[in-house]
Amino acid sequence: MSLAAYALVDCNNFYCSCERVFRPDLVGKPIIVLSNNDGCIISRSNEAKALGVQMAAPYFKQKRFLERNNVTVFSSNYPLYGDLSERVMNVLRTFCPDMEIYSIDEAFLRLDGFSAYNLTEYAQRIRNTVFRWTGIPVSIGIAPTKTLAKIASHICKKAPESSGVFNMNDFWHSPENIDALLEKVPVQDIWGIGRRSAAKLANYGITTARQLRDRDNAWLQKKLTVTGLYTGLELRGISSIALEEAPPVRRSIRSSRSFGEPVTEKKDAQEAAVAYTVRAAEKLRREGLLASTISVFIKTNAHRPGDQHAEYCAHTLDSPTDYTPLLVHHASEMLLRIFRAGHKYQKVGVLLSGLESKRNQQGSLMDITSPETQEQAQTEARLMQVTDAINKKFGRGTVQYAGEGLRQPWKMKQNNLSPKYTTDWKELCEVE
């Protein structure tokens, strides 16, 4: 019986690689990317790793070290990363229709149907094409299951001789090689095994992938539930976790950020709530969804001295909607209701919940609403389509709601932000 063939395509140091696409002068030099508000290190180039720069380290503690070692620092540029991610995924689709987008920088491919090809060579073609068309380097791990493909991907990142592709299927029929390989994989590095499960397994003397694989099914299910059983089966090469080609339907959409500086003015907090509502509504329409409930929360920094305040307010809409002005109206009103003067607020957030498909809703509305109501809904939909199209073409914020404000002192810190090279006409890269 032929082996299944799953490939995990993983973008290398993705955020750093995105920055290098438009800064080729930084190839071979250490760079890092910071989290929101330039707080912690969330991506490191290989050169930065070699210097000993730690993941998740607070930037302010590392700043002098980074300067001494000429490390280039970037603030998170999520519009750029999201756009380049979409381009990478589109390239992958040209090679394999059976695909699951697992995260912004990872995708699973099902390569069983390509048995006429040498899969290692085919993966190299994928890798070379992704780099040539997008500038993003990727590693590809191939194995009989998704869990093993994850392990294979990690191996090829650490083995330069693999040239970015590691195909576990090539030596699957050599059990001693597979045993040796899995013996080197710490149990906490297995996909689906969290810290708590790893600590629990250590109490039973299980510290490697091989040891976990060799436990019987009844034990795995008893100690780790059915999820642990599936992991054990996958480590044996028995595919038990299928591709999720259609993403699961969202339950909610959340939009929030910590402020760059503490907010004390009601107007600033209200502007932030409006801006986050606008972003959430854009995402709602992009995914073809409607929201039936909108919630707003506000909170101070619990880790700083002073009076604390945190409050939450929710409103159920008369009917599900994706119409930004209506959502903004309710968010603004709720923010005013929960704001308390005299506090230094750290964060405001908006949550859209009770989500349902717009396609299903449209069908039922046509049966129960008057022609006037239907006409108003169509006018609102056209307005949102035009607004979204303009902002997509010319950059987010080209069409802006007055309630978002202009000065926006509450915006998060991004002192090292690169241009939005691919999503804003005003910031396109110029070639001389």
Summary of the structure (lengths in Angstrom):
residues: 432
radius of gyration: 24.7
end to end distance: 57.1
largest distance: 73.1
contacts: 1321
relative contact order: 0.11
helix: 48%
strand: 20%
